Amino acid sequence: MEHYFTNNESLESKIKEINYNILDKNFTFYTDLGVFSKDKVDYGTDLLLKTYLNNRSESLKVLDVGCGYGVIGLVLESTTNSKVDMIDINKRSVHLTKMNIKRLKSNNNAFYSDAYSEVKDTYDVIITNPPIRVGNDKLLEILIGAKKHLNEKGELWYVIRKDQGGLTIMKKLQDTYNIEIKDKKKGYLIFCAKSK
């Protein structure tokens, strides 16, 4: 089984468009086979975005980790005028994100990175719907590793379902961050973590 966090150069391509509405704004995104939630914006991403936008609406410097085809970064730029860098280990995801950046006339930037391997900057906010199936070590690398790339008062926002270990992972992060659960719906937990 191929996962959306791997690169399969021989995977067939079937680019299509999907629509997404948030805060009465309509977006159309290109998606393709081999990327996360290719048929529609998934519930976890939708809840993460809505919760974040209910709490933070100012223009900030943001990093979207595991950007998929660019939903989070492009919505945040459009709704808050934030400047967003978007990264993914999946090269097809990065390519789709660049297509969506062009389509939406965005000033955002998308590039390949294995967790933070290619990230040189620091940010006010790092936001992610992390790939749970990638395994615990890589998941913690993404979440704990964010601290090195956060500005002094920066925040890490992420979503994990309760039945996928959301509360267990929260406990593992408590030495690194002060964590607050900002919302919970349908088993999904939205976390905001601030460096200690």
ZAGUKE-723684 format. One record per residue (C-alpha): residue number from 0; residue in one letter; chain; x, y, z. Coordinates in Angstrom, 3 decimals, always signed. Each point is the difference from the previous one (the first is absolute). Example, Ala and Ser with C-alpha at 12.3 -4.5 7.8 and 13.67 -1.06 7.14 Angstrom:
2
+-----+---------+--------+----------+----------+----------+
| num | residuo | cadena |        x |        y |        z |
+-----+---------+--------+----------+----------+----------+
|   0 |       A |      A |  +12.300 |   -4.500 |   +7.800 |
|   1 |       S |      A |   +1.370 |   +3.440 |   -0.660 |
+-----+---------+--------+----------+----------+----------+
//
This chain:
196
+-----+---------+--------+----------+----------+----------+
| num | residuo | cadena |        x |        y |        z |
+-----+---------+--------+----------+----------+----------+
|   0 |       M |      A |   +0.000 |   +0.000 |   +0.000 |
|   1 |       E |      A |   +1.375 |   +3.373 |   -1.024 |
|   2 |       H |      A |   -0.282 |   +2.801 |   +2.545 |
|   3 |       Y |      A |   -0.303 |   +3.719 |   -0.644 |
|   4 |       F |      A |   +3.277 |   +0.597 |   +1.853 |
|   5 |       T |      A |   +2.004 |   -2.105 |   -2.486 |
|   6 |       N |      A |   +1.153 |   +0.787 |   -3.518 |
|   7 |       N |      A |   -0.973 |   -2.443 |   -2.735 |
|   8 |       E |      A |   +1.328 |   +1.293 |   -3.305 |
|   9 |       S |      A |   -1.994 |   -2.610 |   -1.956 |
|  10 |       L |      A |   -3.375 |   +0.851 |   +1.564 |
|  11 |       E |      A |   -2.607 |   +0.956 |   -2.578 |
|  12 |       S |      A |   -1.106 |   +3.635 |   -0.055 |
|  13 |       K |      A |   -3.662 |   +1.019 |   -0.207 |
|  14 |       I |      A |   -0.144 |   +3.682 |   +0.875 |
|  15 |       K |      A |   -3.468 |   +1.264 |   +0.862 |
|  16 |       E |      A |   -1.612 |   +2.953 |   +1.738 |
|  17 |       I |      A |   -1.812 |   +0.129 |   +3.326 |
|  18 |       N |      A |   -1.935 |   +2.845 |   +1.603 |
|  19 |       Y |      A |   +0.218 |   +1.170 |   +3.588 |
|  20 |       N |      A |   -1.964 |   +2.705 |   +1.813 |
|  21 |       I |      A |   +1.121 |   +1.613 |   +3.256 |
|  22 |       L |      A |   -1.182 |   +3.282 |   +1.539 |
|  23 |       D |      A |   -2.199 |   +0.537 |   -3.072 |
|  24 |       K |      A |   +3.072 |   -0.112 |   -2.248 |
|  25 |       N |      A |   +0.135 |   -2.514 |   -2.816 |
|  26 |       F |      A |   +3.255 |   -1.676 |   -1.023 |
|  27 |       T |      A |   +0.735 |   -2.400 |   -2.836 |
|  28 |       F |      A |   +3.081 |   -2.201 |   +0.331 |
|  29 |       Y |      A |   +1.799 |   -2.399 |   -2.308 |
|  30 |       T |      A |   +0.508 |   -3.452 |   +1.541 |
|  31 |       D |      A |   +1.355 |   -3.294 |   -1.280 |
|  32 |       L |      A |   +0.499 |   -3.662 |   +0.817 |
|  33 |       G |      A |   +2.578 |   -0.657 |   +2.707 |
|  34 |       V |      A |   -0.750 |   +3.020 |   +2.184 |
|  35 |       F |      A |   -1.896 |   +0.232 |   +3.275 |
|  36 |       S |      A |   -3.767 |   +0.534 |   -0.202 |
|  37 |       K |      A |   -0.016 |   +0.358 |   -3.791 |
|  38 |       D |      A |   -3.809 |   -0.037 |   -0.365 |
|  39 |       K |      A |   -0.926 |   +2.701 |   +2.508 |
|  40 |       V |      A |   +1.504 |   +2.066 |   +2.804 |
|  41 |       D |      A |   -0.035 |   -2.364 |   +2.977 |
|  42 |       Y |      A |   -1.888 |   +0.740 |   +3.207 |
|  43 |       G |      A |   +3.150 |   +0.327 |   +2.127 |
|  44 |       T |      A |   +1.500 |   +2.670 |   -2.267 |
|  45 |       D |      A |   -3.327 |   +1.832 |   -0.160 |
|  46 |       L |      A |   -0.370 |   +0.017 |   +3.807 |
|  47 |       L |      A |   +3.641 |   +1.042 |   +0.460 |
|  48 |       L |      A |   -0.446 |   +2.944 |   -2.365 |
|  49 |       K |      A |   -3.307 |   +1.137 |   +1.521 |
|  50 |       T |      A |   +1.326 |   -0.263 |   +3.564 |
|  51 |       Y |      A |   +3.199 |   +1.838 |   -0.886 |
|  52 |       L |      A |   -1.922 |   +2.780 |   -1.767 |
|  53 |       N |      A |   -2.335 |   +0.348 |   +3.012 |
|  54 |       N |      A |   +3.065 |   +0.655 |   +2.162 |
|  55 |       R |      A |   +2.526 |   +1.700 |   -2.289 |
|  56 |       S |      A |   -0.922 |   +2.369 |   -2.802 |
|  57 |       E |      A |   +3.054 |   +2.238 |   -0.312 |
|  58 |       S |      A |   +2.616 |   -0.085 |   -2.734 |
|  59 |       L |      A |   +2.896 |   -2.206 |   +1.129 |
|  60 |       K |      A |   +2.942 |   -1.956 |   -1.347 |
|  61 |       V |      A |   -1.199 |   -3.611 |   -0.186 |
|  62 |       L |      A |   +1.458 |   -3.408 |   -0.897 |
|  63 |       D |      A |   -2.420 |   -2.700 |   -1.211 |
|  64 |       V |      A |   +1.643 |   -3.403 |   +0.602 |
|  65 |       G |      A |   -1.255 |   -2.867 |   -2.163 |
|  66 |       C |      A |   -1.872 |   +2.429 |   -2.222 |
|  67 |       G |      A |   -1.603 |   -2.562 |   -2.328 |
|  68 |       Y |      A |   -1.361 |   +2.018 |   -2.915 |
|  69 |       G |      A |   +0.186 |   +3.262 |   +1.947 |
|  70 |       V |      A |   -3.398 |   +0.445 |   +1.647 |
|  71 |       I |      A |   +1.123 |   +1.347 |   +3.386 |
|  72 |       G |      A |   +2.624 |   +2.392 |   -1.297 |
|  73 |       L |      A |   -2.136 |   +1.396 |   -2.799 |
|  74 |       V |      A |   -3.046 |   +0.479 |   +2.225 |
|  75 |       L |      A |   +2.078 |   +1.759 |   +2.660 |
|  76 |       E |      A |   +1.563 |   +2.339 |   -2.526 |
|  77 |       S |      A |   -3.405 |   +0.848 |   -1.445 |
|  78 |       T |      A |   -1.812 |   +0.476 |   +3.318 |
|  79 |       T |      A |   +2.722 |   +1.547 |   +2.204 |
|  80 |       N |      A |   +2.503 |   +1.358 |   -2.545 |
|  81 |       S |      A |   +2.664 |   -2.147 |   +1.662 |
|  82 |       K |      A |   +3.205 |   -0.907 |   -1.849 |
|  83 |       V |      A |   +0.167 |   -3.790 |   -0.070 |
|  84 |       D |      A |   +2.774 |   -2.434 |   -0.875 |
|  85 |       M |      A |   -1.379 |   -3.449 |   -0.827 |
|  86 |       I |      A |   +2.048 |   -3.193 |   +0.179 |
|  87 |       D |      A |   -0.583 |   -3.675 |   -0.726 |
|  88 |       I |      A |   +2.081 |   -3.150 |   -0.411 |
|  89 |       N |      A |   -2.267 |   -1.070 |   -2.868 |
|  90 |       K |      A |   +1.330 |   +1.597 |   -3.205 |
|  91 |       R |      A |   -3.367 |   -0.345 |   -1.721 |
|  92 |       S |      A |   -1.582 |   +1.955 |   +2.858 |
|  93 |       V |      A |   +2.570 |   +2.776 |   -0.420 |
|  94 |       H |      A |   -0.665 |   +0.078 |   -3.756 |
|  95 |       L |      A |   -3.773 |   +0.245 |   +0.566 |
|  96 |       T |      A |   +0.498 |   +2.716 |   +2.616 |
|  97 |       K |      A |   +2.048 |   +2.005 |   -2.495 |
|  98 |       M |      A |   -2.794 |   -0.449 |   -2.568 |
|  99 |       N |      A |   -2.538 |   +1.250 |   +2.559 |
| 100 |       I |      A |   +2.248 |   +2.930 |   +0.963 |
| 101 |       K |      A |   +0.086 |   +1.022 |   -3.661 |
| 102 |       R |      A |   -3.732 |   -0.543 |   -0.446 |
| 103 |       L |      A |   -0.863 |   +2.170 |   +3.012 |
| 104 |       K |      A |   +2.666 |   +2.618 |   -0.825 |
| 105 |       S |      A |   +1.516 |   -0.614 |   +3.431 |
| 106 |       N |      A |   +3.274 |   +1.363 |   +1.364 |
| 107 |       N |      A |   +0.552 |   -3.121 |   +2.075 |
| 108 |       N |      A |   +2.982 |   -2.298 |   -0.447 |
| 109 |       A |      A |   -0.013 |   -3.817 |   -0.238 |
| 110 |       F |      A |   +3.011 |   -2.295 |   +0.159 |
| 111 |       Y |      A |   +1.053 |   -3.568 |   +0.722 |
| 112 |       S |      A |   +1.150 |   -0.746 |   +3.546 |
| 113 |       D |      A |   +0.258 |   -3.167 |   +2.099 |
| 114 |       A |      A |   -1.409 |   +1.436 |   +3.228 |
| 115 |       Y |      A |   +2.226 |   +3.087 |   +0.468 |
| 116 |       S |      A |   +3.019 |   -1.191 |   -2.026 |
| 117 |       E |      A |   -0.254 |   +2.888 |   -2.498 |
| 118 |       V |      A |   -1.532 |   +2.623 |   +2.327 |
| 119 |       K |      A |   +2.396 |   +2.834 |   +0.811 |
| 120 |       D |      A |   -2.392 |   +2.596 |   +1.424 |
| 121 |       T |      A |   -2.029 |   +0.618 |   +3.162 |
| 122 |       Y |      A |   -3.729 |   +0.680 |   +0.202 |
| 123 |       D |      A |   -2.747 |   +1.492 |   +2.131 |
| 124 |       V |      A |   -2.168 |   -3.080 |   -0.592 |
| 125 |       I |      A |   +0.672 |   -3.542 |   -1.153 |
| 126 |       I |      A |   -3.189 |   -1.816 |   -0.958 |
| 127 |       T |      A |   -0.450 |   -3.634 |   -0.993 |
| 128 |       N |      A |   -2.414 |   -2.828 |   -0.525 |
| 129 |       P |      A |   +2.801 |   -2.528 |   +0.504 |
| 130 |       P |      A |   +0.205 |   -3.383 |   -1.737 |
| 131 |       I |      A |   -0.906 |   -2.368 |   +2.853 |
| 132 |       R |      A |   +0.837 |   -3.162 |   -1.978 |
| 133 |       V |      A |   +3.593 |   +1.161 |   -0.442 |
| 134 |       G |      A |   +0.759 |   -1.407 |   +3.461 |
| 135 |       N |      A |   +0.609 |   +1.394 |   +3.459 |
| 136 |       D |      A |   +3.650 |   +0.979 |   -0.482 |
| 137 |       K |      A |   -0.630 |   +2.122 |   -3.097 |
| 138 |       L |      A |   -3.156 |   +1.464 |   +1.535 |
| 139 |       L |      A |   +1.930 |   +1.136 |   +3.089 |
| 140 |       E |      A |   +2.793 |   +1.303 |   -2.253 |
| 141 |       I |      A |   -2.580 |   +2.229 |   -1.700 |
| 142 |       L |      A |   -1.691 |   +1.172 |   +3.197 |
| 143 |       I |      A |   +2.996 |   +0.370 |   +2.336 |
| 144 |       G |      A |   +2.268 |   +1.154 |   -2.825 |
| 145 |       A |      A |   -2.318 |   +2.943 |   -0.609 |
| 146 |       K |      A |   +1.406 |   +1.719 |   +3.096 |
| 147 |       K |      A |   +3.319 |   +0.766 |   -1.722 |
| 148 |       H |      A |   -1.876 |   +1.833 |   -2.757 |
| 149 |       L |      A |   -2.385 |   +2.031 |   +2.161 |
| 150 |       N |      A |   +0.589 |   +3.618 |   +0.924 |
| 151 |       E |      A |   +0.179 |   +0.823 |   +3.715 |
| 152 |       K |      A |   -3.774 |   +0.232 |   +0.480 |
| 153 |       G |      A |   -0.813 |   -2.359 |   -2.858 |
| 154 |       E |      A |   -2.749 |   -2.611 |   +0.003 |
| 155 |       L |      A |   -0.308 |   -3.521 |   -1.381 |
| 156 |       W |      A |   -3.531 |   -0.873 |   -1.143 |
| 157 |       Y |      A |   -0.867 |   -3.594 |   -0.861 |
| 158 |       V |      A |   -2.865 |   -2.480 |   -0.222 |
| 159 |       I |      A |   -0.012 |   -3.655 |   +1.084 |
| 160 |       R |      A |   -2.951 |   -2.247 |   +0.620 |
| 161 |       K |      A |   -0.480 |   -1.243 |   +3.533 |
| 162 |       D |      A |   -0.134 |   -3.635 |   -1.167 |
| 163 |       Q |      A |   +3.314 |   +0.493 |   -1.839 |
| 164 |       G |      A |   +1.780 |   +0.873 |   +3.234 |
| 165 |       G |      A |   -0.659 |   +3.731 |   +0.209 |
| 166 |       L |      A |   +0.123 |   +0.136 |   +3.799 |
| 167 |       T |      A |   +2.982 |   -2.386 |   +0.251 |
| 168 |       I |      A |   +1.970 |   +2.157 |   -2.430 |
| 169 |       M |      A |   -1.017 |   +3.098 |   +1.938 |
| 170 |       K |      A |   +1.607 |   -1.489 |   +3.139 |
| 171 |       K |      A |   +3.224 |   -0.690 |   -1.922 |
| 172 |       L |      A |   +0.161 |   +3.660 |   -1.041 |
| 173 |       Q |      A |   -0.598 |   +1.489 |   +3.444 |
| 174 |       D |      A |   +3.711 |   +0.240 |   +0.856 |
| 175 |       T |      A |   +0.457 |   +2.175 |   -3.088 |
| 176 |       Y |      A |   -3.216 |   +2.016 |   -0.163 |
| 177 |       N |      A |   -2.900 |   +1.415 |   +1.957 |
| 178 |       I |      A |   -2.903 |   -1.597 |   -1.875 |
| 179 |       E |      A |   -3.647 |   +0.945 |   -0.140 |
| 180 |       I |      A |   -2.818 |   -1.868 |   -1.709 |
| 181 |       K |      A |   -1.790 |   +2.716 |   -1.979 |
| 182 |       D |      A |   -2.857 |   -2.095 |   -1.374 |
| 183 |       K |      A |   -1.259 |   -3.567 |   -0.204 |
| 184 |       K |      A |   -2.629 |   -1.344 |   -2.355 |
| 185 |       K |      A |   -0.803 |   -3.453 |   -1.392 |
| 186 |       G |      A |   +3.073 |   -1.438 |   +1.718 |
| 187 |       Y |      A |   +2.387 |   +2.602 |   -1.445 |
| 188 |       L |      A |   +2.091 |   +2.084 |   +2.396 |
| 189 |       I |      A |   +1.465 |   +3.382 |   -0.950 |
| 190 |       F |      A |   +3.126 |   +0.888 |   +1.984 |
| 191 |       C |      A |   +1.893 |   +3.259 |   +0.451 |
| 192 |       A |      A |   +3.499 |   -0.431 |   +1.447 |
| 193 |       K |      A |   +2.257 |   +2.818 |   +1.238 |
| 194 |       S |      A |   +3.672 |   -0.425 |   +0.830 |
| 195 |       K |      A |   +0.878 |   -0.179 |   +3.691 |
+-----+---------+--------+----------+----------+----------+
//
